[in-house]
Amino acid sequence: MRGALLASVAISVIFGLTAVAQDTAENENTPPVDELHQTANELFEPIPSMVPAVEGNAVTREKTELGKMLWFDTRLSASGVLSCNSCHNLAMGGDDNLETSIGHGWQRGPRNSPTVYNAIFNIAQFWDGRAEDLRTQATGPIQAAVEMAATPELVLSVLNSMPEYQERFALAFPGEEDAVTFDNVARALEAFEATLITPGSRFDQYLEGNLNVLNDQEKQGLQLFVDTGCASCHAGVNLGGQDYFPFGVVERPGSDILPPEDKGRFAVTQTASDEYVFRAVPLRNVDQTAPYFHSGKVWDLEQAVAIMGVSQLGAELNEEEVSAIAAFLRTLTGEQPRVELPLLPVSTGSTPLPAPQVKNSLEADDAVQDQTPLR
């Protein structure tokens, strides 16, 4: 009896030790919690691989195909030579890589053209956020005298002059008695722009669990981005685009970077506290969208990081820190969407002809001196 009891105890001890050994082995094989990765997932979100839904505007194939046609059609401009793609070139990072865009009659707009890629994730559109969504934004550049310089009447006249466009609108907006409307132009453009997302960046892969996809310098840059306070304004899925902040929280940049005549969101709200306030720029694909800031005066990403350190954080970042943050920012570039150039309807005898252009840049300057910022 005693022998059986001792044997039972021995077996229990052996199994107990075995269980402890297994637990120890499992603990040794379990990777430690990566605090940086955990923090990153609390602050940021990967861009989804699926096209996001648009409130009040179903993103259908017929609507996006029509929107793509309108995006590239220069006949929607008064001159017949400009399109949405002129300032938001889908082959050049979704903008035009110019300080400020060139519009009707060689007029220069007052602000740098933001990228259209991932714009669907922004809380509002334009640098001052005056358009609540892409649908509202889409109609602005078409009508702006310094950009495409068209009118709703001209746009509808152009579209109704071509039977194929009439058919396309009827397919995209079924059940509507008159589908060719200026509001439906905006809806089609919004649906197309919703497809212009760039998932799969190395940073997205990091957020999704591939901890080795970033090198040591890039992880250092991410840590600095969080620790210095950059993520306070540049967080969420688009690393920005979600709120408004003064340009120069600590120290206002010089007039070459922050033109004194452009007071940002103040023009929208007429509130003194909104002077020189702008929407935090989204940082996705930032290495593809130089020059930087609403003035477009800075071409070097490292220089832009250093300027933001001083003006927004009051921090004199050293060269190693600037390089690390810039290296991290370059991991935000995702897969650019493949956009096949659409075949557009052929003009007919009733299609309006282009309007005369402003003859020279001096006349253009005179024509825009009273224009409000359009980006």
N, C-alpha and C positions, 0 to 999 in steps of 0.2 A: 504493500500500500504506500509505504513511505517512498519506495523506489519509483513508483508510478507518479507520485506527486512531484518529486524532484525532476523527473523527466519532463513533466508538463511545464514546470517553471522554466526549465532550461530551454524548452522549445519556444515558450513565450518570450524569453529574453532574446533568443536568437532572432525571432521574427520582429521583435521590437527594434533591435539593432539594425536589422535589414531595412525596416521602414524608415528609421532615422537616416540611414545611409542613402536610401532612395530620395528622401526629401532634401538632403544635403546636395546630392547630385543634381536634382532638379533646380534647386536654388542657384547652384553654380552655373547651370546652363541657361538660366533666365537672365536676359540682358538687363542691366540696370536702367532705371527710368531716366530718359534723356530729358533733362529739364528744359533745355532750349527748344527741343521739338514740342514738348508739352506747351510751353509758353507760346510758341508760334501758332499752334492750333487753337489757342484761346483768342489770339488777336486777328488771325487771318483765315481765309477760306480759299480752297482751290477753285479755279474756274470750272464750272460743270462742263461735261463733254456734250451734253444735250442743249439744244437751243432753248433759252428760257421763255416762259410764257409772258405775254404782254397783256396787261390789264385792259380789257375792253377792245381787244384787237387780236383775233385768232391768227396765229402765224401759219398760214396755209401755203402749200406749194404754189398755187396760182397767184397768191398775193405777193409772195417773195419774188417770184419770177417777174411779175409786173414791176415791183419795186426796183429790181435790178435793172430793168430796161430804163426806167425813169432816172435812175442814178447816173447812167452813162449818157443820157440823151442831151446833147448840147442845144437842141431846139427849144428846150424849156427856158433858155436864157434869151434876153433881148438881143444880144449880139449873135447868137447862134454858134458861139465857139466855147462857151463855158458850161460845165455840168457840175453836179455834186462832187464828182471824182476829181475835178480840177483842184479843189482845195483839200480834199480828203482822199488822196490817191491810194488806192488799195494795194498798189505795187510798191509803195514807199512808206510803210508803217501806218497807213491810214490818215496821214496828213500830207503837207506839200513840201516839208523841209525848207521852208522859207521863214525869214523873220516875221513878216506879215504877208498875208495872201494878196495876190494881184487879181482884181476883179474887172468889172465892166469898164471899158475905155482905159485900161492900164492903171486904174486907180488902185492905190494900196490901202488895204484895210488897216485899222488901228491896232489889231491884236493878232498874236500868233494863232494859227489854226490848230485846234486840239485834234488828237487822233479820234477817229470814229470807232476803232477797235475797242470792244468791251464797253462802249458808251452806254449800252443798255443797263449796266449795273450802277450807273451814277444816279445820285439822288435827284439831280437836275442837270440841265445842259447849258452850255456857254460858260465862260470864265466867271461870270457874275450870277449864274444860276437862274436867269430870268425865264427860261423855258422849263416847264415842269416835267416834260417828257420829250422823247424823240419825235413824237407826232407834232408837237408844238414847234420844236426846233426846226423841223424839216421845211416849214413854210417860210422861215425867216430869211435864209440866204437867197432863196428864189426871188423874193421881192425886194431885197436890199439894193438900193441904188449903187452901192459900192461893190456889190458882188454880182449876182446874176441879172439884176435890174429888170426883172419881168413883173407882170401883174397876174393875178388869178385869171383875168379875162383872156390874156394872151396865152397862158398855159392851156386853158380849156379849149381855146380856138385851135391851137396846135394839135392837141390830142384828138379832138373831134374831126379834124380834117383827114384822119387816117382810119379807115375801117378796122384795121387789125387792132389798133389801140381800143376802139370801142368794144370789140369782141373780148379783148383781154380784161377790160374793166368789168364787163358783164360776168365773166367767169370768176373773177376775183371777189366780186361783191354780188353774189346771186340774190335774186329777189328784189333788187332795187330798181325802181322804175327808170331812173336816170343815174347810172353808176359812175359816169364821168363827172366827178365833182372835185373841187380843190381839196376838200377834206379827205376824199378817198385817195388823192395823190399823196397826201401826208401819211395816211394809214398804210399805203403800200410801201412807201419809203421806210416807215418805222418797222414794218415787218421784215423788210430786207436787212435793215441795220441790226435787227435782233439776231441775225445769223452771223454777224461779224464778230465772233468771239475767238479767243486764242487760248485754248486749254493746253495742258500737257507740258507746261514749262518745267524746268528742273526744280524750281521752288515748289510747284504743285506736287511733283513727285516726292519731294521731301516731306511736305505736309501729309501725304498719303502713306508715309512709312518707309520710304527708301532713304535712310539716314546717311548713306554713303554717296548720294548723288551730288552733294555739295562738298567742295574741298575745304580745307581748314581756313583759308582766307575768307571764303564766302560765308562760312559759319561764324567767323569772327565779325564779319560785316553785319550779319543778321543780329548777332548779340549786341553790337554797337547801335544798330538801328532801333532796337528795343530799349536799350539802357539809356541812350542819350535823349530819347523822347520823340524820335522821328515817327514812331508808330502811334503817337497820340493823335496825329492828323492823318497819317497814311496807314489805315488799317482796313479790315474787311476784305471782301473778295477782290476789289480793284485796287487795294492799297491806296485809298484816297477816293475823292469824288463824293464823299458822304456828308461833308459839312463845310462851313465857311470860316476862314481865319484871316486876320490881318497879315499882310506881307510886310514883315518887320515887327514881329511881336516884341523883340528885344531891341533890335537896331535896324532902322529902316535903310534899305539899300540905296545907292546913289541914283540920281535921276536918269542915268543911262540904262539902268535895269528896271527902275520903278518910275516911269514917266509921271511927273506931278499932275498932268492934266487928266490922266485916267484914274478916276477914284473908285473903280471897281463896282462893288455891289451898291454903293451909295447912289448910283444912277438909277437903280431899281427901286430902292426903299426910301430914298431921300432922308435917311437917318444918319445923323452925324457920326455915330459909332461904327457905321459901315463904310467909312472912308478908307480906301485902300484895302478893303476886304475882298477876298476872292475865294472861290471854291477850291479846296485842296486838290491839287492835280492828281489824277490817277497815275500810278507808277508802273502799271503793266506795260511791257515792251518799251520801257523808257529809253533804252539804248538805240531804238529805231526812230525816235521822234525829235531829235535835235532840230533846231535850236530850242532852248528852254526858257521857261517863264512866259507870262502873257505878252511881254515885250519882244521875245525871241532874240534877245541880245547875247545869250550865252550858248556857245556851241559845244563846250567840253563838259562831259558828265561829272568829272571830278571837280571842276570849278563850280558847277551848280551845287554839288554836295557841300563844298566848303562855304559857299554863300549862304545856303540854308542853315548851316551850323551856326554861323554868326548871327544872322538876322532873326531866325526863329527860336534858336535854343540858347543863344548867348555863349556858344562854345567855339573856341578856337581849335578845331580838329587838326591834329598833326597829319603829316603826309601818309603815314601808315594807316591811320584811322580812315582818312578820306578814301584811300585806295581800297580798303576792305569793304567799306559801305558801297562804293561804286561796283566792286566785284559782286557783291550780293545783289545789287539792283539789276545787274546783267543776267542773273538767273531767272528774272521775271518774264523773259521773252518766251512766249509760247508758240504753238503751231499756228502759222498764219493760214487763214482759210483760202482754199483754192476757189477762185471766182472766175468762171468761164465768161468771156466777153459775149454779151447777148447780141443777137441779130435784131436790129431795130426795123420798124416799118419804114417803107420808102415814102418820102414826102409826096404829096399830091399837088394839083394845081391850086388848091385852096389853102395849102399850108402857109401861114404867115411868113413873110421874108424877114431876115434879120434887120434890126434897126441900125441906123448910122452910128458909128463909134465916135467917142471923143477923139479929137485929132492929135493931141499931144499931151505929154505928162503934166505940163503947166496948167492946161485947161482941166485936167483930171484933178489936180491938187485943189483948184478953185472949186470944183464941183463937190468935193468931199469935205471941205473945211467945216461944214455944219453937221456932218454925219455923226451920229452917236456910235459907240463901239458895237460891233456886230458879232463878236465871238464870245 
